[in-house]
Each structure stands twice: as structure tokens, then as C-alpha cells.
Amino acid sequence: MNVLELRQVPVTDVAHAIQLSLAPVFLLNGIGVLLGMLTSRLARIVDRARVVEQRLQHANTEESREIHAALRVTRRRARLMNFSITLATAAALLVAVVVALLFASAFASFSLTLPVSVLFIVSMSSLVVALVSFLVEVRIATASLRIGGHNL
């Protein structure tokens, strides 16, 4: 039998492959929700930056310095959100490949254990770094927040 040939597979094996793929599919759903939240947060950061930039046109020298400082913080936050979105998207893509490989493993005549394991580990690592980046962005946002003239 050629390595690339598909073997005849009983329906129970296909059902088992579907069962194996369900947990990563739920993970994909969770990452999708996370991506929605991250993109919403990035949109709010961008909207806020536009408002602050408009203030810059009418600012005096002292206000201009404060606005530039606020824009630096906003730029850093936007970069962190973009980084988080990129990593979460990469994690979702890798999980999707894992699902495809899990399903394909029912038909393959060779083991896909190593590629599935490595892809899942890389996916989870990407997701962890995305969440850390998000946490850093939240900390920066909180540190720059002023309520009643005082930083938190």
C-alpha cells in the first residue's frame, strides 16, 4: 500500500475521529470569542487615539506635550493588542490544522501523533503569549487611567 493511499476505515473509526476533534473545536470557539473581544478593544483604542489627535490641532505647548505622551501610551497599547490578535489568530489556525489532522489520522496509514502534538503545543504557546500581551495592555491602560486628576 502506498503511503499516500487512503485505507478503508470503519464508521466507528470516523466517529472516534469526530469525537477527538470536538474538544479542539470548542477551543476554537473560545479563541473566536477572545478575538472578538481583542478586536473590539483595539477599535476602542484607535477611536480614542483619533479623538486625542484632533485635540492636538488646537493645543498649546503644554497640552501638546501631554497629548503626545497620551498618544505614546495609546500607540503602545494598540501594538500590544495587534500582537495579541496576531497570536490568537495563529493559535486558531494551528488548532484548525490539529482538527484536520485528527480527522485525517482516521484515514492515514501512518501516525500523525507527533505533528498533532507539536502543533497543539505551539498553538497553546501562541495563545498563552497572546493572553500575556493582553494582560500587559490592560495593565498599561489601568496605569494611565486618570480619575479625579489622579492616576490609579
HUNOR-V895555 format. One record per backbone hydrogen bond with DSSP energy under -1.0 kcal/mol. NH is the residue of the N-H (numbers start at 1). CO is the residue of the C=O. Records with the same first field share a line. If there is no record, write none. Layout:
# HUNOR-V895555
NH=CO  CO
This chain:
# HUNOR-V895555
5=2
7=107
14=10
15=11
16=12
17=13
18=14
19=15
20=16
21=17
25=21
26=22
27=23
28=24
29=25
30=26
31=27
32=28
33=29
34=30
35=31
36=32
37=33
38=34
39=35
40=36
41=37
42=38
43=39
44=40
45=41
46=42
47=43
48=44
49=45
50=46
51=47
52=48
53=49
54=50
55=51
56=52
58=55
59=56
64=60
65=61
66=62
67=63
68=64
69=65
70=66
71=67
72=68
73=69
74=70
75=71
76=72
77=73
78=74
79=75
80=76
81=77
82=78
83=79
84=80
85=81
86=82
87=83
88=84
89=85
90=86
91=87
92=88
93=89
94=90
95=91
96=92
97=93
98=94
99=95
100=96
101=97
102=98
103=99
104=100
105=101
106=103
107=104
108=104
116=112
117=113
118=114
119=115
120=116
121=117
122=118
123=119
124=120
125=121
126=122
127=123
128=124
129=125
130=126
131=127
132=128
133=129
134=130
135=131
136=132
137=133
138=134
139=135
140=136
141=137
142=138
143=139
144=140
147=150
150=147
152=145
